[in-house]
Amino acid sequence: MPTANRRKSVRRTLLQSLLPAGVVLMGLAWFIHGLLLEQMSRDFVEARLKDEVAFLEHQLTRTGADLTRLDTGAYFEDVFHHAFAIAIDGERQISPEKWQPLLETLIADPATGPLLIEEPTGIGVTGKLLAYRKTAVINNKPVVIIVAEDLGELHQTQQSLHLWTAVVSLLLVGLLATAIWFGITLSLRPVKALQLALEDLRQGRETRIHTQAPEEFRNLVDQLNQLLDALDQRLDRSRDALANLSHSVKTPIAAVRQILDDHERELNPSLRQEMARRLSDIHQKLEAEMRRSQFSGPQAGKVAQPVKQARDLLWMLGRLHPDKNFELSTDLDETHRWPVEEHDLNELMGNLLDNAGKWAKHHAELTLWETDTGYCLQVADDGAGVADDTLENLGTRGLRLDEQTPGHGLGLAIVADIVERYGAEMTFSRASAGGLNACIVIPRHTTVSRV
Amino acid sequence: MRLLLVEDDTLIAESLNRQLTAAGFTVDEAGTAKQAERLGQQEDYRAVVLDLGLPDGNGLDVLKSWRSGRRTMPVLILTARGDWQEKVNGLKAGADDYLAKPFQTEELLARLHAIIRRSEGRSNDLLTAGGFVLDENRQYLTLPDGADHALTGTEFRLLRCLMARPGRIFSKEQLIEQLYSLSDSPNENTIEAYVRRLRKLVGQDTIETRRGQGYVFNADS
């Protein structure tokens, strides 16, 4: 499958980047080695030629610049394989004979110091030549001394050495590749262990991931374990909730059935009322359980679009209460997102607005904003509001809001429930227009709850 | 008053039928989406009670097909699901109100009378300018590309004011009259904020600023 081939593999990426890098670096080292070798041998030959020129100069000074008394030709050629030329006035001594044309031109050339002749002609030498030319005055006679060497032989030695280096480099590249491969395989071994641990988990042999993960994976493993904890807790909770619900609902159902099965008994008004009450009980219990199961609470990866959702809710309430004005006040963008579960945010805004809509005389307003520490929403209306002493108790835990203040009731209980799950803060105050002002701040860094 | 009752649960349908008749309605009953759709298109009803969970389809689809067929009778939807998104979806589909099951008959009757009263004298007014359609009843803006946008009260009033006379300049003072606000007395900054919000919906060039004079709805852009 082409898609499977393109899938990222840590091993492949490492091999694909490290191996070419190793080869290129080794090649570069080999190339630099060649350059340095060349430079070094040239420097060496140059220094030797310079020494020999100095030796000849010394000899000439000793003999008083008399060429006939100088006996160095065979010595130079035999021992050093060097050619030399000495010119005193018009006199010449050049060795060997066949290099004469080249050395003559060098004598005529005014340049001194080391000279590299790239392509010597007419002397039967194919490689490069290095010469050293020096001028001096001995016994009041101008003297030119040149010593030259054929670099060809040296060059051959140099090349074979360079070739050997190439062979060694290739061996080293091989070793490097092996080392890289071992390194990658070793460092990826924990991933394999992780795979096995996950497989164990899937098969039910383990309930948590216990493998010793390397530091880079420890977070991942911790999060996976946390997620598993959360799932377990959720399962336990919903199982308990269902058991409780079924238990609490079965009794009223049994009671109603009993009455309906009793053919002798007549359905008088008080009995009807009693049955209706039992059914209302069932409904209430269902509602409460539904609500609890629907709130997600803070969860990683869940986002809401506050402005878009607020718009829909305000529009809907505006349709339901055509005589009242529902307004949105915010600087946030339509596409702005909050890390709150969508349904939860709908419940927060919907219930607060629904209450405001019931109590407002003309106007209810929802304000959305953000601070450095939290996400804020506020609903205010211009209704009668609630008494100051009730204000303090609104939204406090343990107070059955639905029983305390009709109208601002059941909805607020739901809101308080969600606020608690998010570790948010809800405050009530008297709105500037007289009604109730409810403000909720959801903290930015809610630790993801494990329920 | 003729009323269409769309409900597939026979117990509820029978009981509601009786109580609605007692309250003075002439009730037609439909138990399936297909039947409901046909009746709604053919007959003239003063109001409709529509259950969303029907055996052969969703009540919302029936409602949408009525509305797209220009049937404007008030509709009260009955739903077993009471969450906010469900309610928003119901109203967006064209319902006038919703009632969550289980409900009491008195509540149903009160809501029915309320939506009937509200629908009286209501005409299906559409304000059109430059490819934009403003549904005055539903406070809905339809963009030239067909996308719908729900508007808040102030947004709607400002846009209605501007769209009613495209090309005419409205000063900020004139537009301020369209504003209600809880907190401070509305000022020119508030107008600017609302115009910015509206421009995000209709496009930058559609509402033009005339420096020192005000704003113009540009129907040609």
Interface residues (C-beta under 8 A of the other chain):
Chain A: L279 H283 Q294 R311 D312 L313 L314 W315 M316 G318 R319 L320 P322 N325 F326 E327 L328 D331 E334 H343 N346 E347 M349 G350 H362 H363 A364 E365 A380 D381 D382 A431 S432 A433
Chain B: D83 W84 Q85 K87 V88 L91 K92 D96 D97 P102 R118 R138 Q139 A150 L151 T152 G153 T154 Y180 S181 L182 S183 A193 K200
